[in-house]
Amino acid sequence: MDDHELNEIREKRMAALKEKMEHMNVAAGVIPVDQLHISDLLQKHPALVIDFWAEWCGPCRRVGPVIEELAQEFAGKVTFGKCNTDENQQLARQLNISAIPNIVFFSHGKMVDRVIGAYPKEAIREKILRNFP
């Protein structure tokens, strides 16, 4: 496979992901986060919570449903996203994600807090209320 073919594949995947993100109902759930779209998300969503995870991570699988429930609870007030660290290693490095699950809170584009580990729903809810009054 040459560079041209790889670029075509990359462009097709990025276009498909962008289309998927544009058609998702943000208020109703958790949006996918990747290196390509993080800047747009930080600009568009003044209250953003991103769950950094990986498929092989057992504690991440316990946190996932909690994030989905909180996304429903705070719909219209706080935006929730999930970022697969295996697929977005550069973004994880930029944000100093060295352990997962790692839930990062952004207010108006700035990181304001984080939770590292599989915390219970109430602890994460408390962080959300503290960071986004």
N, C-alpha and C positions, 0 to 999 in steps of 0.2 A: 504494500500500500504506500503510495507516495503522499507528499505533503498536501497536494491539491485534493486528493480523495479524503484525507483526514479533515481538512478544513470544511469540505462539503458536509461531511457527517456531523461535525461540530456545529455548523451553522443550522442544519436541519434540527438537531436536538435542541439548540437554544431557541429556535423559532417555535418549536412545539411546546417547550416549557413556558415561554412567554405567553403564548396563546392560552395555555392551561391556566396560568396565573391570572390573566385578564378576565377569564370567564368564571373564575371561582367567586363564590359569594363570601366575601371577607367577613361580613358581619355574622355569618352562620357557622364559622369554623376556623380551622387553623390553616394558614397559608404556607406553602413551601418557600423556603429561603435559600438562596444560593449566592455565590460570589457576584454573578452578573447583575442581580436585582437588589442587592442589599442597600445600595445608596438611594435608589428610588423609594424603597420601603421606609427607610429612615426619614426621608423628606416628607412622604405622604402621611405617615402615621405618628402623631405626636406622642402617643402612649403605645409602646411596642414591647412585647415580651417574646423572646426567642428561646426555644428549647433546643439546645445542641445535643445530639444523640447519635447512636449508631445501631444498626440492626443486631449486632452480636452482643449488645450490652443489656444484660438482664435488668438492672435497675432502671435503665432508660425505658424498657417496656412497661414498667410499673408507673413511671411518671407520665407516659404518653396519654393514657386515658384521663388523668388528672388535668393535664393541659387542655384537652378537648372539653372537659366539663367546665373549666374556668373560662374558656373561650365563649361557651354558650352563656354562662352567667354574666360575663362582662361585655357581651356583644354590643357594639355601638359606642363603647367607652374605651376599651383597650383592645388592641389588635394582637393576635397571637400567631406566631410562626414556628416552624420546625426546620432545623438545618441538620442534615446528615453530615457529620464530620468526615466520614470516609469519602464522601463525594465532594466535599468542600474544604479540603485540608488547608488551602491558602487562607481562606476566611477564618478558619479556626485558629490558625497561627496568628493572624492579625489581631484577633480579640483575646489572645492568650488563653485559649481553651486547652487546658492540659489534662483535664479529667471530665468525664461525663457520667451521668447527665449534668449539664451545666445550663442553668436558666439565667438569661441575661435580660436586664430591664433597661430600656432606652426611653428617655424623655426628651422630646424635641431633638432627636438625633444624637444625643449624648448618652453614653453608658452611665447609669446612676446606681446600679446595684446588680448583684448576682447571687444565685443559690447553687452551690455545688453539692451534688448528691441527690438521693431519692428522698426528698422531704415529703411529709404528709400534705394533703390538700390544704388544710387550715393554715399551715405555715407559709405556703406559697400565696394563698389568698391574703394573708396579713401583709406580706411584702408588696403585693399589688396595691393594696389599699394605702400603704405607707408611701409608696412611690408615685401613685397616681390618685391624689385625693379628690 
